[in-house]
Amino acid sequence: MNRRAFLFPGQGAHRVGMGKDFHQQYQEARNIYRRANEVLGFDLAEVCFHGKEQELDKTLYSQPAILVTSIAILEVFKALKGEDALECHAAAGLSLGEYTALVFAGALAFEDAVELVYKRGKFMQEASEEVPGGMVSVIGLKDKEVAAVCAEATAYGVLCTANYNCPGQVVISGEKAAIDAAAILAKKRGAKAVMPLKVSGAFHSPLMTSAQVKMAPQLLKTRFYKSTVPVVSNVTARYVSEPEEIRNVLLAQLTSPVRWTESMENLLKDGVEEFYEVGPGKVLSGLLHRIDPSRTTRNIETVGTLEAVLSQTNASIR
């Protein structure tokens, strides 16, 4: 069997209606949403399937919604193809998606993950309201060039590099005035585009320090387990598997840049040939194609895409 890895999306991948077809057709998916509702105390499925876009865009809703939808899809995939379908070399998730990866890897109980990401989203939302900010993706400049732009634009406020997504795509995060200044500088220095992200604050920046302080006791009281599959940390771009190191990197992640390019490059160096992106959107598949277009990527976000994957792997739909 080819070495494979499972990838899980982060915030921004959400859309109204995500997961609805799985919920309609499979009891396994309905069970996952039901369990999430019991933790949250409200109907997350209703928010996902029928809520207004501006409501789902709120960090405290979008974060558990993406995690729960991704896990629901995984459960259906496993039910249709068996436990062997989830055998892999490693797992990784972009920002919020790291929590999904940890559930997948057995390092974090599903209910605990739902509670954590809901509180994480709430605390990040509160931090965003304390000091308004945002994130933009800079396309077409090298990492060092974006870092130099950020350094210069800090004259206008807090600003830093937040996501190293793929070669030529770096997300910056900070206060609005600094972001506006950086956008002008980036375009002057040859950036092909500067695109605002669909998030409510300056994530992975020092502006999330208050959220980090609030998350510390939540992570401390949560039980983590040794993972059955190595998970690539956003903070270090290296594998983590021990409970204490998992807890530490999740806390650091709130104010640290996501080293996604390096994470994927390390998986490729380890011989991973096949990638499954499970959850809403196709962002991670697109980034991986930019990093190494020769690798096989399979995206599973709808029942139709799952059927296609099962067909490609000589499986059958019940």
C-alpha positions as CSV (number, residue, x, y, z in Angstrom):
1,M,0.0,0.0,0.0
2,N,1.2,3.5,-0.9
3,R,2.2,5.6,2.1
4,R,-0.7,8.0,2.6
5,A,-1.7,10.9,4.9
6,F,-5.1,12.4,5.9
7,L,-5.4,16.2,5.8
8,F,-8.1,18.3,7.5
9,P,-9.2,21.8,6.6
10,G,-9.1,24.9,8.9
11,Q,-11.3,28.0,9.3
12,G,-12.4,29.6,6.0
13,A,-13.3,26.3,4.4
14,H,-16.8,26.5,5.8
15,R,-20.0,27.1,3.7
16,V,-23.7,26.9,4.5
17,G,-24.9,23.4,3.5
18,M,-21.6,21.6,4.2
19,G,-22.2,18.0,5.4
20,K,-25.9,18.2,4.7
21,D,-25.9,15.3,2.1
22,F,-24.0,13.0,4.5
23,H,-26.5,13.9,7.3
24,Q,-29.4,13.1,5.0
25,Q,-28.1,9.8,3.8
26,Y,-26.1,8.2,6.6
27,Q,-26.9,7.4,10.2
28,E,-23.2,7.6,11.0
29,A,-23.1,11.2,10.1
30,R,-26.3,12.0,12.0
31,N,-24.8,10.4,15.1
32,I,-21.8,12.7,15.0
33,Y,-23.9,15.8,14.7
34,R,-26.1,14.6,17.5
35,R,-23.1,14.0,19.8
36,A,-21.8,17.4,19.0
37,N,-25.2,19.0,19.8
38,E,-25.2,17.4,23.2
39,V,-21.8,19.0,24.0
40,L,-22.7,22.4,22.6
41,G,-26.2,22.7,23.8
42,F,-27.5,23.9,20.4
43,D,-28.3,22.4,17.0
44,L,-25.0,22.7,15.1
45,A,-26.5,20.8,12.1
46,E,-29.1,23.6,11.8
47,V,-26.4,26.2,11.7
48,C,-24.4,24.2,9.2
49,F,-27.2,23.4,6.8
50,H,-29.7,26.2,7.1
51,G,-28.1,29.0,9.0
52,K,-27.2,32.4,7.5
53,E,-23.7,32.8,6.1
54,Q,-22.8,35.7,8.4
55,E,-23.8,33.5,11.4
56,L,-21.6,30.5,10.2
57,D,-18.8,33.0,9.6
58,K,-18.6,33.7,13.3
59,T,-15.5,32.0,14.7
60,L,-17.3,30.3,17.6
61,Y,-19.6,28.5,15.1
62,S,-17.4,27.9,12.1
63,Q,-14.7,26.2,14.1
64,P,-16.8,23.4,15.7
65,A,-18.8,23.2,12.4
66,I,-15.8,22.4,10.3
67,L,-14.4,19.9,12.8
68,V,-17.8,18.1,13.2
69,T,-18.4,18.0,9.5
70,S,-15.0,16.5,8.8
71,I,-15.4,13.8,11.5
72,A,-18.9,13.0,10.2
73,I,-17.5,12.4,6.7
74,L,-14.7,10.3,8.2
75,E,-17.2,8.1,10.0
76,V,-19.2,7.5,6.8
77,F,-16.0,6.7,4.9
78,K,-15.0,4.2,7.6
79,A,-18.5,2.7,7.6
80,L,-18.5,2.2,3.8
81,K,-14.9,0.9,3.4
82,G,-13.9,-0.4,6.8
83,E,-11.3,0.4,9.4
84,D,-8.5,-0.3,6.9
85,A,-9.6,2.7,4.9
86,L,-8.1,4.9,7.7
87,E,-4.7,3.3,7.8
88,C,-2.1,5.9,7.1
89,H,1.4,7.1,7.7
90,A,0.4,10.4,9.2
91,A,-2.2,13.1,9.6
92,A,-2.2,16.9,9.6
93,G,-4.7,19.7,9.8
94,L,-4.4,23.4,9.0
95,S,-4.8,25.4,12.2
96,L,-8.2,24.4,13.5
97,G,-7.8,21.2,11.4
98,E,-5.1,20.1,13.8
99,Y,-7.8,19.3,16.3
100,T,-9.6,17.1,13.7
101,A,-6.3,15.4,13.0
102,L,-5.9,14.6,16.7
103,V,-9.4,13.1,16.9
104,F,-8.6,11.0,13.9
105,A,-5.3,9.9,15.4
106,G,-6.9,8.9,18.7
107,A,-5.1,11.5,20.7
108,L,-8.3,13.5,21.6
109,A,-11.8,12.3,22.3
110,F,-14.4,13.7,19.9
111,E,-16.6,15.3,22.6
112,D,-13.5,17.0,24.2
113,A,-12.4,18.3,20.8
114,V,-15.9,19.8,20.1
115,E,-15.8,21.6,23.5
116,L,-12.2,22.8,23.0
117,V,-12.7,24.2,19.5
118,Y,-16.0,25.9,20.5
119,K,-14.2,27.6,23.4
120,R,-11.2,28.3,21.2
121,G,-13.5,30.0,18.7
122,K,-15.2,32.0,21.4
123,F,-11.9,33.2,22.9
124,M,-10.5,34.1,19.5
125,Q,-13.7,36.0,18.7
126,E,-13.4,37.9,22.0
127,A,-9.8,38.7,21.3
128,S,-10.8,39.9,17.8
129,E,-13.4,42.3,19.4
130,E,-10.8,43.6,21.9
131,V,-8.4,44.6,19.1
132,P,-9.9,44.4,15.6
133,G,-7.7,42.9,13.0
134,G,-7.7,40.6,10.0
135,M,-5.7,38.4,7.7
136,V,-4.8,38.7,4.0
137,S,-3.1,36.2,1.7
138,V,-0.2,37.6,-0.3
139,I,0.3,35.9,-3.6
140,G,3.4,35.9,-5.7
141,L,6.2,36.9,-3.3
142,K,8.8,34.8,-1.6
143,D,8.6,34.1,2.2
144,K,11.5,36.5,2.9
145,E,9.9,39.2,0.8
146,V,6.6,39.0,2.7
147,A,8.5,39.0,6.1
148,A,10.3,42.2,5.0
149,V,7.0,43.8,4.0
150,C,5.6,42.9,7.5
151,A,8.6,44.3,9.3
152,E,8.2,47.6,7.5
153,A,4.4,47.8,8.0
154,T,4.7,47.3,11.7
155,A,5.2,51.1,11.9
156,Y,1.4,51.2,11.5
157,G,0.5,48.5,14.1
158,V,0.9,44.8,15.0
159,L,1.6,42.6,12.0
160,C,3.3,39.3,11.3
161,T,3.4,36.4,9.0
162,A,0.7,33.9,10.0
163,N,0.5,31.0,7.5
164,Y,3.2,29.7,5.1
165,N,0.7,27.9,2.9
166,C,2.8,27.0,-0.2
167,P,5.5,28.6,-2.2
168,G,4.3,32.0,-3.3
169,Q,1.4,32.2,-0.9
170,V,1.9,33.6,2.6
171,V,-0.9,34.9,4.9
172,I,-0.2,37.9,7.1
173,S,-2.1,38.8,10.2
174,G,-2.5,41.9,12.3
175,E,-4.2,45.3,12.9
176,K,-6.1,46.8,10.0
177,A,-3.9,49.8,9.5
178,A,-0.8,47.7,9.3
179,I,-2.5,45.2,6.9
180,D,-3.6,48.1,4.7
181,A,0.0,49.4,4.6
182,A,1.4,46.0,4.0
183,A,-1.0,45.4,1.1
184,I,0.2,48.6,-0.6
185,L,3.9,47.6,-0.1
186,A,3.3,44.1,-1.3
187,K,1.8,45.2,-4.5
188,K,4.6,47.7,-5.1
189,R,7.1,44.9,-4.7
190,G,5.5,42.6,-7.2
191,A,2.7,40.7,-5.4
192,K,0.2,39.3,-7.9
193,A,-2.6,39.6,-5.5
194,V,-3.5,40.5,-1.9
195,M,-6.7,38.7,-0.9
196,P,-8.6,39.2,2.4
197,L,-9.5,36.0,4.2
198,K,-12.9,35.0,5.5
199,V,-12.0,35.2,9.2
200,S,-13.0,37.6,11.9
201,G,-9.7,38.5,13.5
202,A,-5.9,38.5,13.4
203,F,-5.3,34.8,14.0
204,H,-1.8,33.3,14.6
205,S,-0.6,36.7,15.8
206,P,0.2,38.4,19.1
207,L,-3.3,39.8,19.0
208,M,-4.5,36.3,20.1
209,T,-2.5,36.4,23.3
210,S,-5.7,36.9,25.4
211,A,-7.3,33.9,23.7
212,Q,-4.1,31.9,24.5
213,V,-4.3,32.8,28.2
214,K,-7.9,31.7,28.3
215,M,-7.2,28.4,26.4
216,A,-4.3,27.4,28.7
217,P,-6.5,26.0,31.6
218,Q,-8.9,24.4,29.1
219,L,-6.1,22.4,27.5
220,L,-4.6,21.6,30.9
221,K,-7.8,20.0,32.2
222,T,-8.4,18.0,28.9
223,R,-7.1,14.5,28.7
224,F,-4.9,13.8,25.7
225,Y,-3.7,10.3,24.7
226,K,-0.6,9.1,22.8
227,S,-1.7,9.2,19.2
228,T,-1.9,6.0,17.2
229,V,-0.9,8.0,14.1
230,P,1.8,10.7,14.1
231,V,0.3,14.2,13.7
232,V,2.3,17.0,12.1
233,S,2.3,20.1,14.3
234,N,1.5,23.4,12.7
235,V,4.0,25.1,15.1
236,T,7.0,22.8,14.5
237,A,6.2,21.1,11.2
238,R,7.3,17.9,13.0
239,Y,5.4,14.9,14.3
240,V,3.9,15.0,17.7
241,S,2.4,12.0,19.5
242,E,2.9,12.4,23.2
243,P,0.1,14.0,25.3
244,E,2.2,16.8,26.8
245,E,3.8,17.9,23.6
246,I,0.4,17.9,21.9
247,R,-1.0,20.1,24.6
248,N,1.9,22.5,24.3
249,V,1.8,22.9,20.5
250,L,-2.0,23.5,20.6
251,L,-1.4,26.4,23.0
252,A,1.5,27.8,21.1
253,Q,-0.5,27.5,17.8
254,L,-2.8,30.4,18.7
255,T,0.0,33.0,18.4
256,S,2.5,31.1,16.1
257,P,2.6,30.9,12.3
258,V,1.3,27.8,10.6
259,R,4.2,26.2,8.8
260,W,2.1,24.3,6.3
261,T,4.6,24.3,3.4
262,E,7.3,22.8,5.6
263,S,4.8,20.3,7.1
264,M,3.8,19.0,3.6
265,E,7.5,18.9,2.5
266,N,8.4,16.8,5.5
267,L,5.6,14.3,4.6
268,L,6.8,14.2,1.1
269,K,10.4,13.5,2.3
270,D,9.0,10.7,4.4
271,G,7.7,9.1,1.2
272,V,4.0,9.9,1.5
273,E,2.5,9.4,-2.0
274,E,-1.2,9.6,-1.5
275,F,-3.2,12.3,0.3
276,Y,-6.8,12.4,1.4
277,E,-8.3,15.8,2.2
278,V,-11.4,15.2,4.3
279,G,-13.8,18.0,5.1
280,P,-15.4,21.1,3.5
281,G,-13.5,22.7,0.6
282,K,-10.5,21.8,-1.5
283,V,-8.0,24.3,-0.2
284,L,-5.5,21.8,1.1
285,S,-5.5,19.8,-2.2
286,G,-4.8,23.0,-4.1
287,L,-1.9,24.0,-1.8
288,L,-0.4,20.5,-2.1
289,H,-0.6,20.7,-5.9
290,R,1.4,23.9,-5.7
291,I,4.0,22.2,-3.4
292,D,4.3,19.0,-5.5
293,P,1.9,18.4,-8.4
294,S,3.1,14.9,-8.9
295,R,1.3,13.5,-5.7
296,T,-2.1,11.9,-5.7
297,T,-4.7,13.9,-3.8
298,R,-8.3,12.8,-3.1
299,N,-10.8,15.3,-1.8
300,I,-13.8,14.1,0.1
301,E,-16.3,16.9,0.9
302,T,-19.6,15.6,-0.5
303,V,-21.3,12.2,-1.0
304,G,-20.5,12.6,-4.7
305,T,-16.8,13.0,-4.1
306,L,-16.8,10.1,-1.6
307,E,-18.4,7.9,-4.2
308,A,-15.7,8.9,-6.7
309,V,-13.0,8.0,-4.2
310,L,-14.6,4.7,-3.4
311,S,-14.9,4.0,-7.2
312,Q,-11.2,4.8,-7.7
313,T,-10.3,2.4,-4.9
314,N,-12.5,-0.4,-6.2
315,A,-15.0,-0.1,-3.4
316,S,-18.7,-0.1,-3.7
317,I,-21.5,2.1,-2.3
318,R,-24.1,0.3,-0.2
